[in-house]
Amino acid sequence: MIGNHYRTSKRSFILAFAALLVISYWIYVLFRFSQGEQAYQEVMQKANPLHSYQGDAGYRAQQMRCGVKKDIWYQKKAGERLHASLESMDSELIFIKRGDTKEIVESMRKFKGYLQESLHHTKEGRPMQNIWCIEAERATYNYSTYRLEAEEVTLCYYTVPGHELITSFEKAIPTMHAVAESVDMHLLSKASPMKAYQLKAVYHQ
């Protein structure tokens, strides 16, 4: 009888010890996971990566960038390929997906933009181009709709030789120089490519 009691106690002790080992193992795993998760978040924050969020409203991802410069090509009519150069000191690139709708928007600070409005030729056949030169404290460009919005804006409008976009106008005189509270510009619009609010302009002949 004493032997049976001893065997039962021994079996209980082994089972309890095994259970303790299992519990200790899972506590260790959870602890290591939490440490790894925290380290992962710290590394991701230091690296400034593409952050993302997915919820009931859809999917959203964003990325901070510095010293941004990009070239955009667009067309208002057949056979005319227009060019825009956009620059900014820093920007936030945002990707949004709601259902089947996708949108990419870039918010920029200390913005400079050089945008061809049209290409043409003189009567003598000389190629010419009309260019908007825009500087703004803040600007937003929507890659899906080709829409540019800017605030605290300085504008210059040039008509210069050539069909290749230029970004230096040291020897050129603008046909218009202006400041505006804000600007709304659709690169693909033929009828009204730009709307300027609280515009104060000076025209040169």
C-alpha positions in Angstrom: 0.0 0.0 0.0 2.9 2.3 0.8 4.4 1.3 -2.5 1.2 2.3 -4.5 1.1 5.6 -2.7 4.7 6.2 -3.5 4.1 5.4 -7.2 1.1 7.7 -7.3 3.0 10.6 -5.7 5.9 10.1 -8.1 3.6 10.1 -11.1 1.9 13.3 -9.8 5.2 14.9 -9.3 6.4 14.1 -12.8 3.1 15.4 -14.3 3.4 18.6 -12.3 7.0 19.0 -13.3 6.2 18.5 -17.0 3.3 21.0 -16.8 5.7 23.5 -15.1 8.2 23.0 -18.0 5.4 23.6 -20.6 4.2 26.7 -18.8 7.8 28.0 -18.4 8.4 27.4 -22.1 5.4 29.4 -23.3 6.2 32.2 -20.9 9.7 32.3 -22.4 8.3 32.3 -26.0 5.8 35.1 -25.2 8.6 37.1 -23.5 10.9 36.7 -26.5 8.1 37.6 -28.9 7.3 40.8 -27.1 11.0 41.7 -27.0 11.3 41.0 -30.7 8.2 43.0 -31.5 9.4 46.0 -29.6 12.9 45.8 -31.2 11.2 45.5 -34.6 9.1 48.6 -34.0 12.2 50.5 -32.9 14.2 49.5 -35.9 11.3 50.4 -38.3 10.9 53.8 -36.7 14.6 54.5 -37.0 14.7 53.4 -40.6 11.7 55.6 -41.5 10.0 52.9 -43.7 6.8 52.6 -45.5 4.1 52.6 -42.8 0.8 51.0 -43.5 -2.6 50.6 -42.0 -5.5 48.4 -43.0 -9.0 48.7 -41.6 -12.7 48.8 -42.5 -12.2 52.0 -44.4 -9.5 50.5 -46.6 -5.8 50.3 -46.9 -3.4 53.2 -46.3 0.4 53.4 -46.6 2.8 56.3 -46.3 6.5 57.2 -46.5 8.5 60.2 -45.6 11.1 61.4 -48.2 13.8 64.1 -48.4 15.3 65.9 -51.4 12.5 64.8 -53.7 12.7 65.4 -57.5 10.5 63.7 -60.0 9.6 64.0 -63.7 6.1 63.6 -65.0 5.0 63.2 -68.6 1.4 63.9 -69.7 -0.6 64.6 -72.8 -3.4 67.2 -73.5 -3.8 66.4 -77.1 -2.6 63.8 -79.6 1.0 64.1 -80.7 1.9 66.5 -77.8 4.0 65.1 -75.0 4.4 67.5 -72.1 6.9 67.4 -69.3 6.8 68.6 -65.7 9.6 68.6 -63.1 8.6 68.7 -59.4 11.0 69.3 -56.6 10.7 69.6 -52.8 12.8 69.8 -49.7 10.8 66.9 -48.2 7.5 65.1 -48.8 5.1 62.5 -47.5 3.9 60.0 -50.1 0.6 58.4 -49.3 -1.1 55.4 -51.0 -4.8 54.9 -50.3 -7.0 52.0 -51.5 -10.7 51.8 -50.9 -12.3 48.9 -52.7 -11.3 49.1 -56.3 -10.3 52.7 -56.0 -6.6 53.5 -55.7 -5.0 56.9 -55.0 -1.4 58.1 -54.7 -0.9 61.6 -53.2 2.3 63.4 -52.3 2.4 66.3 -49.9 5.4 68.5 -50.4 7.1 71.3 -48.5 9.3 74.0 -50.0 8.0 73.1 -53.4 9.3 74.1 -56.9 7.6 73.1 -60.1 8.4 73.6 -63.8 5.4 72.6 -66.0 5.0 72.8 -69.7 1.5 74.1 -70.6 1.8 73.8 -74.4 4.2 73.4 -77.3 3.9 75.3 -80.6 5.8 76.7 -83.5 6.3 80.2 -84.8 5.3 81.1 -88.4 8.9 80.5 -89.3 8.7 77.0 -87.9 10.7 77.7 -84.7 9.8 75.5 -81.8 8.4 77.3 -78.7 7.0 76.3 -75.3 4.9 77.9 -72.6 6.1 77.0 -69.1 4.7 77.6 -65.6 7.3 78.1 -62.9 5.8 77.6 -59.4 7.3 78.0 -56.0 5.2 77.3 -52.9 5.5 76.7 -49.2 3.3 73.6 -49.5 2.0 71.6 -52.4 0.1 68.4 -53.0 0.2 66.4 -56.2 -2.3 63.6 -56.9 -0.7 61.0 -59.3 -4.1 59.5 -60.0 -5.8 62.7 -61.3 -2.7 64.8 -62.4 -3.9 67.5 -60.0 -1.5 70.0 -58.3 -2.6 72.2 -55.4 -0.3 74.7 -53.8 -0.4 77.3 -51.1 1.5 80.6 -50.6 2.6 80.6 -54.2 4.9 82.6 -56.5 4.2 82.2 -60.2 6.1 83.0 -63.4 4.9 82.3 -66.9 7.4 82.0 -69.7 7.4 81.6 -73.4 10.8 80.4 -74.5 12.4 78.6 -77.5 12.5 74.8 -77.7 10.3 71.8 -76.9 12.5 70.4 -74.2 11.6 71.5 -70.7 14.1 74.0 -69.1 14.4 74.9 -65.4 16.8 77.8 -65.6 15.5 81.2 -66.7 18.4 83.5 -65.9 18.2 85.3 -69.3 14.5 84.9 -69.9 11.9 87.5 -69.0 8.5 86.1 -67.8 5.4 87.3 -69.6 3.7 87.3 -66.1 4.9 87.3 -62.5 2.5 86.8 -59.7 1.8 85.8 -56.2 -1.3 83.9 -55.0 -2.8 82.6 -51.8 -3.4 79.2 -53.5 -3.3 77.5 -56.9 -5.3 74.6 -58.3 -3.9 73.1 -61.5 -5.0 70.1 -63.6 -2.3 69.1 -65.9 -4.6 67.3 -68.4 -7.2 70.1 -68.5 -7.4 71.9 -71.9 -10.0 74.5 -71.1 -8.8 75.8 -67.7 -5.5 74.3 -66.6 -5.0 76.6 -63.6 -7.1 78.4 -61.1 -5.3 81.0 -58.8 -6.9 82.5 -55.8 -6.1 86.0 -54.4 -3.9 86.5 -57.4 -1.7 89.6 -57.7 0.0 89.7 -61.1 2.4 91.9 -63.1 2.5 91.4 -66.9 5.5 92.1 -69.1 5.4 92.6 -72.9 
